[in-house]
Amino acid sequence: MSGKVERVKTGIPGLDELIQGGFVKDNAVLITGSAGTGKTIFCSQFIWEGLQNGDNCMFITFEERPEKIKQEAMDFGWDLQKYEDKGQLIIRQKDPFDTSEGDELFWFRSELEKNDVDRLVMDSTSILSLYYDDQYKVRENLFKIVRTIEESDVTAVLTTESPEGEDKLTRFGVEEYLVDGVIKLDILSMGGSARSLSIRKMRRTKHKTKSHEMEITEDGISIQ
């Protein structure tokens, strides 16, 4: 791996050291895990890191209301509203049943270009199952999402749910092949006190796939 690869810091203490300094710039990384594993916290922490470094950021949510995302971020001391007011952060909620914007999900391409976005979060691609009954259409549109991101020169974090009780990394079984990186979050105990993170894939990066202890503290996620 070349040391000249430009990387983007994740803002997750302990993670960058495992992936040679951060995500490869302009790559798309998928965060997968069952409900409650910390995927949205990971997204907000990634965005917060970008805002602190002067990046223009965009958070697209398909499930949670923007107000709830901002409230939960404030629990960790991340004042997203401040940066939204400054125009450095854009938070958009997309109604999965609203197709009034034409090309379905791909309205965000013009937003990325118009606002010169550096970091993008899309939470959660699992909602695509509400758009399409046909699994082929789900896969086709996942491919289009990732291709749109690649063509927009942004560093992106996408989330998806991994089915509980099944030996599957992602809901549709195809997401992991479309993105540049995959990180799996797990809860190891019934009380949720023991958590782990494993890097299942990260292109152009030397990494190990073993699980690492993960904590969610008052400051956010950290990796041991």
FILUM-806408 format. One record per residue (C-alpha): residue in three letters; z, x, y. Coordinates in steps of 0.25 Angstrom, whole numbers, plus 5000, padded with zeros to 4 digits. Last residue first. Layout:
N
aa  pz  px  py
ala  Z  X  Y
...
END
This chain:
224
aa  pz  px  py
gln  5089  4961  4999
ile  5080  4952  5006
ser  5083  4944  5019
ile  5080  4930  5023
gly  5086  4924  5036
asp  5097  4929  5045
glu  5108  4919  5041
thr  5105  4923  5027
ile  5094  4920  5016
glu  5095  4931  5006
met  5085  4937  4996
glu  5087  4946  4984
his  5074  4953  4980
ser  5065  4948  4968
lys  5056  4959  4962
thr  5041  4959  4966
lys  5041  4973  4972
his  5033  4976  4984
lys  5022  4985  4989
thr  5013  4978  4999
arg  4998  4976  5001
arg  4999  4962  4995
met  5013  4956  4993
lys  5016  4948  4981
arg  5028  4943  4973
ile  5039  4948  4983
ser  5052  4942  4978
leu  5063  4936  4986
ser  5077  4931  4980
arg  5088  4922  4983
ala  5102  4920  4978
ser  5111  4911  4986
gly  5102  4899  4984
gly  5113  4891  4977
met  5106  4889  4964
ser  5102  4904  4963
leu  5090  4913  4964
ile  5082  4906  4975
asp  5069  4913  4976
leu  5059  4917  4986
lys  5045  4923  4982
ile  5036  4931  4991
val  5021  4931  4990
gly  5011  4940  4997
asp  4997  4940  5001
val  4994  4926  4999
leu  4984  4918  4990
tyr  4989  4922  4976
glu  5003  4918  4979
glu  4998  4904  4984
val  4992  4900  4971
gly  5002  4895  4962
phe  5003  4882  4969
arg  5018  4881  4971
thr  5021  4896  4971
leu  5027  4907  4962
lys  5026  4898  4950
asp  5035  4899  4938
glu  5041  4885  4940
gly  5055  4880  4942
glu  5054  4879  4957
pro  5040  4879  4962
ser  5037  4890  4972
glu  5036  4885  4986
thr  5027  4890  4996
thr  5028  4899  5009
leu  5018  4906  5018
val  5020  4918  5026
ala  5009  4923  5035
thr  5005  4936  5042
val  4993  4932  5051
asp  4979  4937  5052
ser  4973  4923  5053
glu  4962  4925  5041
glu  4974  4928  5031
ile  4981  4915  5036
thr  4969  4906  5034
arg  4966  4912  5020
val  4981  4909  5016
ile  4979  4895  5021
lys  4965  4893  5014
phe  4971  4898  5001
leu  4982  4889  5002
asn  4972  4878  5005
glu  4964  4881  4992
arg  4976  4881  4984
val  4981  4868  4988
lys  4967  4862  4987
tyr  4966  4867  4972
gln  4980  4861  4970
asp  4974  4847  4974
asp  4985  4838  4979
tyr  4983  4844  4993
tyr  4991  4843  5006
leu  5005  4841  5001
ser  5003  4852  4991
leu  5000  4861  5003
ile  5015  4860  5006
ser  5018  4872  4997
thr  5011  4880  5008
ser  5025  4880  5015
asp  5028  4886  5026
met  5017  4893  5032
val  5022  4905  5041
leu  5012  4913  5050
arg  5014  4927  5057
asp  5005  4933  5067
val  5000  4921  5074
asp  4989  4923  5085
asn  4992  4909  5090
lys  4978  4904  5091
glu  4975  4911  5078
leu  4986  4906  5070
glu  4985  4892  5075
ser  4970  4892  5072
arg  4973  4895  5058
phe  4984  4885  5057
trp  4975  4873  5056
phe  4972  4878  5042
leu  4981  4868  5035
glu  4972  4856  5035
asp  4959  4859  5042
gly  4960  4847  5051
glu  4972  4846  5059
ser  4974  4832  5055
thr  4978  4836  5041
asp  4992  4831  5042
phe  4999  4829  5028
pro  5004  4843  5027
asp  5010  4842  5041
lys  5010  4856  5047
gln  5022  4861  5055
arg  5018  4872  5065
ile  5028  4883  5070
ile  5021  4892  5080
leu  5029  4905  5085
gln  5026  4914  5096
gly  5024  4903  5106
lys  5037  4906  5114
asp  5043  4892  5110
glu  5040  4895  5095
tyr  5047  4908  5097
lys  5060  4902  5102
gln  5058  4890  5091
leu  5059  4901  5080
asp  5073  4905  5083
trp  5076  4912  5071
gly  5092  4913  5070
phe  5092  4911  5055
asp  5096  4896  5056
met  5086  4896  5068
ala  5075  4897  5057
glu  5080  4884  5051
gln  5079  4877  5064
lys  5065  4882  5067
ile  5060  4878  5053
lys  5066  4864  5055
glu  5059  4863  5068
pro  5046  4867  5062
arg  5047  4856  5052
glu  5047  4861  5037
glu  5036  4857  5028
phe  5022  4863  5032
thr  5027  4874  5041
ile  5018  4883  5049
phe  5025  4894  5056
met  5017  4903  5065
cys  5021  4916  5071
asn  5016  4925  5083
asp  5023  4939  5080
gly  5032  4945  5091
asn  5041  4953  5081
gln  5052  4943  5082
leu  5043  4932  5080
gly  5037  4938  5067
glu  5051  4940  5061
trp  5054  4925  5064
ile  5042  4921  5057
phe  5046  4929  5044
gln  5060  4923  5045
ser  5054  4909  5047
cys  5045  4911  5034
phe  5057  4917  5026
ile  5066  4905  5030
thr  5055  4896  5026
lys  5054  4902  5012
gly  5069  4903  5010
thr  5071  4899  4995
gly  5074  4885  4998
ala  5063  4878  4990
ser  5056  4887  4980
gly  5049  4900  4984
thr  5037  4906  4989
ile  5034  4915  5002
leu  5019  4918  5003
val  5014  4929  5011
ala  5001  4929  5019
asn  4996  4943  5025
asp  4993  4946  5039
lys  5002  4958  5040
val  5007  4963  5026
phe  5021  4957  5025
gly  5032  4966  5028
gly  5037  4981  5027
gln  5033  4986  5014
ile  5036  4973  5006
leu  5050  4975  5001
glu  5055  4981  5014
asp  5050  4969  5022
leu  5058  4959  5013
gly  5072  4965  5016
pro  5075  4957  5029
ile  5064  4946  5030
gly  5057  4947  5044
thr  5044  4948  5037
lys  5039  4960  5044
val  5023  4961  5045
arg  5016  4972  5039
glu  5004  4981  5042
val  4999  4989  5030
lys  4998  5003  5034
gly  5007  5008  5024
ser  4996  5005  5014
met  5000  5000  5000
END
